Amino acid sequence: MTNENRTNEKISACVKCWVHGSVQGVGFRYSTQREAHRLGLTGYARNMDDGSVEVLACGDEEKLAELIEWLKAGGPRSARVDNVLTEPHQPTREWTNFGIRY
């Protein structure tokens, strides 16, 4: 019984990130969404009241590491990233895409 090619298998990992710096009003969430789609990740990006952007991403651990490196590298050219905090996350639901939350 091989399930290796099933697309609905359990998500390997989820991570929640908080990106601090000049990251609101510069297209950061949309660029993050594009990058997450490119990497095949699910989750969301949303602006926080403190000026940061929260990113929840789920998928392959290697792809999550690539997204985190992309976030730390500064995201889109119009943004300035000062700090990225990350922690593992146990989602309460399964995400089917990567969206922008408001």
N, C-alpha and C positions, 0 to 999 in steps of 0.2 A: 504494500500500500504506500504509494509515493504521493506526497502532497507538495512537492517542491515547486511546482509551477502554478499553484493556486494563487490568485491575486487577492483573495479575501483572507489570507492568513493573518494572524495576530500581528499587530504593529511591533516592530522590534524595540523601539525606544521613543520616548518623548522628552523634550527639553523645553524649559521656559527661560527666556532671555529678557533682560531689561537693558535697553540700549540708551545711554545717556550722552548728551552733547547737543549739537544743533541738528536735531533729527525730526523736528516737526515743521510742516510747511515747505518741505524741500523734496517731496516725492518719495520719502524713505519707505513708507508702508507699501507703496506700489512697486518700487524696485525690489523690496524684500519678497513680495508676492511673486514677481517674475522669476527671481532667483530660486525660490522654493519650488515653483512649477518646474523649472529647468532640472532641479535635483529630484523631482518626484516626491516631494514632501507634502504633508497635509498640516492644517492648523490655521493660524491667523496672525495678523499684526494689527495692533491698535495703539492709538495715542493715549497717553496717560496724563492725568491732571498736573503732574510735576514736570512735564515737558519731555519725558522719556517716551520711548516706544516699547511696548511689550510684544514679544514674539513667542508664540507657542508653536512648536514644530514637532511633527511625528514622522517616523519612517526609519529607514536604514541608518544604523549608527555612523557609518562612514559618510553618508550624505549629510547627516546632522552636523558632523564635525566640519564638513565643507561650508555649510551655511554659517556656522559660528565663526569660522575664519573670515568669511566674506563680511559678516557684521563687524568684526573687529578691525578689518581692513578699511572700514569707513562707508560701506554701502555705496550709494550713488555719489557722483562727484560733487553734487550740491550740498551734501551733508558733511558734518564734522562729528566724528565719534570720539568721545573722551573715555568712555568706559563701557564694557559689556559684562553684565553679571549673568551667570547661568546656574541653573539647578535642574536636576532630573525632575520629571513631572509624571504623575500618574493621572491620566485624563479620566474624567467622569463620563465621557462619550467618545465615540469613534468619529474622527473627522474624515470627510470624503473628498475635500479639496482644501486649498489654501485661500482663505478669504481676508478681506479687510473688515475689521470691526470698528464701529463708531461708538 
